[in-house]
Amino acid sequence: MASYMRLRQICLVAPHLEPVVGDIAGIMGLNVCYRDGNVAKYGLENALLPVDTIFLEVVAPLQPGTAAGRSLNKTGGRGGYMAIFCCDDPDERGEHARKMGVRVANVIDHAPYHGVQLHPRDCRAAFIEFNHTDGSDEVLGPYPPAGPDWQQSIRSDVTQALIGVEMQSPQPRALAEHWGKIIGIALRESKTGEPELALPNCNFRFVRGASEIISGLMFRVGDIPAVRDSARARGYAVSGDSFDLGGVTFRLAT
């Protein structure tokens, strides 16, 4: 098996799924493909929306004392919750992280799916998860967390792709180097001079900010003014080609 690493999901956290999920779907022209009952054992509920072959997930706590609830309390609801990568060797990558001093927080073993989640305090900014689904190395292949027929929920009439993730830190280069070592991606500079990690299907850009969080998502859309108007119609303040939703800034590009 050839080695690979791709962004598979970005997970946001909200006090309640609605109106966040409905607003994301309505503004961005996306469909919910699945609600995974397996997350209930963590005291959560969720919804997943495919953006081409990357999933935007929203989780919400159902009870006190969840990791998601603690994250909301710590950040005041600002910042993404988890970055999830599919790869050929999640256990090896988890062991590599452990040798860096990054603890494994949880292992998910629901054959044919196997995931290794790293501790957010050690990762800084958010959880990192590595996962692999046996017999599914194709981007349009089976992916159990997204349900049995997620491919049928893909829409591209409004939003074509999730092309960038913005990470914020008081020391953006140090955070970029740390994530690059964990993920195994060499650091480079973006066109605007920020440190960046380039994956085959998405770039992670690191910017200066007051706290370490996943601060923004960049989407390629067909009609920026139409998406801006949709966001305004749902009560969101639009600044330039961006608006805040689900704890992060949605940025629009063509």
N, C-alpha and C positions, 0 to 999 in steps of 0.2 A: 504494500500500500504506500503510495506516495504521500509525503508529509504535506499537510495543508493547514491553514488557519484562516478562518473567516469570521466576521461578525455575524451572529445569528439573531440575537435579540438585544434590545435595550428595554429595560424594565423601569417604569416610573412608579411612584407610590403616591397614593392619595388617601385622604381620610375616608372617602367613600368612592365606589366606582363611578357613580353618577353624581354630577353631570359630566365628569371628565371624559369617560369613554364615549358617551354620546356626542360630546362636542368635538373630540378628535375625529370621530367617524364623519360627522356632518361637515366640519370645516375642511378636512383633508380629503374627503371622498374615499374613505376606507371602510371595509367591512370587518366586523368581528367574526373570526373563524372558529373560536373555541373558548370555552370557559373550563378550566382544568380543575376537577374536583380533588385532585391529589394535593393541592396546596392547602386544603382545609386543615390538614394535620399540622400545619404551621400557624394556624389561626388566621388564614387569609382567604380572600376570594380574588379572582383575577379575570381578565379578558385579554385576548390576543388579537391583534389586527395585523395582517401581512402588508408590508410595504415592499412590493415586489417579493424578494425572497428573504428579506430581513423582517423580523417581527417586532412590533411595538407592543409591549405588554404593560398593563396597568394592574397593580395589586393594591388591595385595601385591607386593613386589619378588621377582623370580626370580633376580636376580644382584646382585653388589655394584656400587656406583657409581650407582644410580638416584636421581632426584630424590626419589622416594617414600621410598627408604631413608635418604637424608640427612635428610628431614623427620622420620622416626621417631627417628633418632639425636639430632637437635637438640632435639626436644620430649619425648623419653622416651616416645613413643607417645601423648602427650596432644594432642588437637586435631584438627579436621577438616582435610582436605587441599585441597579445592577447592570453590568455589561457582560453579555454571554457570548462565548465564542465556540464554534464547532471546530473540531480538529480531529486528527487521527489518533492521538495519544494522550487523553486527558489525565491518566494516572501518572505518566512520566512528567507531564507539565506541572501537576500538583506536587510531585516529589522535587522537581526543580525549584518551585516556589518555596517549599519547606526548607530547602538548603539555603535559601536567601533569608530565612527567618519569617516567612509569610505562612501563617498557619492555615491548614485545611479546616474549614468550619463545618462542612457537611458533604457527604457523599450520597448521591442519588443513584440507585441501581434498580431501574425498572426495565428489565430486558425488553427490547433490544437497546434501550437508552441507558447511557451511563454518564453521570455528571459529577464533577468535582468543583465545589464552591470554596473559594478562599475567603479568609476573614477580612471584612471591610476595614477594620482598624489597621491591619497590616498592609492591605492593598493601598489604603488611603483613597478618599473620594467616593468609593463605591465598592460593592461586591464585584469580584471577577469570578466567572464560572467558565470552565472548559467542559465540553461534552462531545459525545460521539454516539451515533446510532448505528449499530451493526447493519451492514448491507445497505447503507444509505450515504454514500459519499457524493451524491449528486445534489445540487442546490434545490432541485424540485422533487427530491425523493421524500420518503417518509420521515416525519419528524414528530414523534409522539406528543411532546408538550403542546403542539399546535393542533392536535386532533387528527382524525383519519383522512379528512378531505380538504385540508387547508388550502390546497392549490386552487380550488374552485372559488375561493373568496378573494383572490387577488383582483384588484381594480387598478387601472392605470389612466383613467380618463381625467383625473384631477392631479393625483400625486404619482409620479413615476418611480421615485427611489428615495431612500434615505442615504445621503452621500457623505455626511459628516457628523461627527460628535465633538462638541466643545467641552473641554475639561478646564476647570478654573482652579487656581492655586496662588497663594502668595509667592510661591517659588515654582513657576510653571515648568521650567527646564528640569528641575529636580524631580518633579512628579512625572514628567514625560520619560525621563531616564528610568525611573522606578518601574513604571508600567511597561516600558519597552523591554526591560530585563525579564519581567514576569511573563510577558506574552511572547517574547522571542522575536521582536521586531526592531530593526535598527532605527535609531532616531535620525530624522532629517529636518530641514527647515521648510516651512510652507512658503508660498509665494509672497506672503506679507511678513515673513521673517520670524514667525512663531515656531517653536518646536512642534513636530508633527510625527505621528506614527501612521504609515500608509499600509493598510490591508488591501487585499485584492478587491474588496467590495465597498470599502468605506475608509475615510481618513479620520484620525483622532487629532484634533488641534488643541494645544494647551495655551491658555491665556492667563493673564494676571488678574487675580481677584482676591476678595477678603477671606474666602474659605475654600477648602478643597471639596469640590463637588463636580458631578456631571451637570454642566450649566446650560447646555444648549444642543439642539439637533438641527441639522441642515437638510432640507428636503428639496429635491428637484421637482418642480410642478410645471404644468402646462400653461397656466394663466395666473400670474402673481396677483394682479388686481382683483380677480374673481375670488381668490382665496382670502385676500385681505378683507374684501367686502363681506365674505361669509363670517370671518372672525368678528368683525365689527357688529354684524347683525346678531351675533350671539353674546354681545356685551363685552368683548375683549378689546382692550386698548391696543391699537396697532401703532408701532413706531418704525417708520421706514418700511422695510419688508420683513418685519418680525413682530411677534406677539408672545406673551407668556401664557402657558397652558400646562397643567399637570406638573408644576414645579420646575419646568425648564422653559427656555426660550425657543420657540419654533422659528427658524429662519428659512426664508424662501429664496430659491434660485431657479434659474432656467438653464 
